Amino acid sequence: MREQERRGKPVLDDQEVQEIERALVESYNKRCTIDLIVFNPFEDEQVPSNTLFEFMSCHIL
């Protein structure tokens, strides 16, 4: 039953990607947190941007 609830991954156009990038850069520069809605095939997940920045800083070579 769970597999029937699986959603397809949304396709973002260039403008949407640029808006997300701009929000992330502004959040990082101002040291403020924004909440990101991250795609999950079954249920979207809310992730604070500071969690994303911490993850990225640990995985950038």
Secondary structure, 3 states (H helix, E strand, C coil): CHHHHCCCCCCCCHHHHHHHHHHHHHHHHHCCCCEEEECCCCCCEEEEHHHHHHHHHHHCC
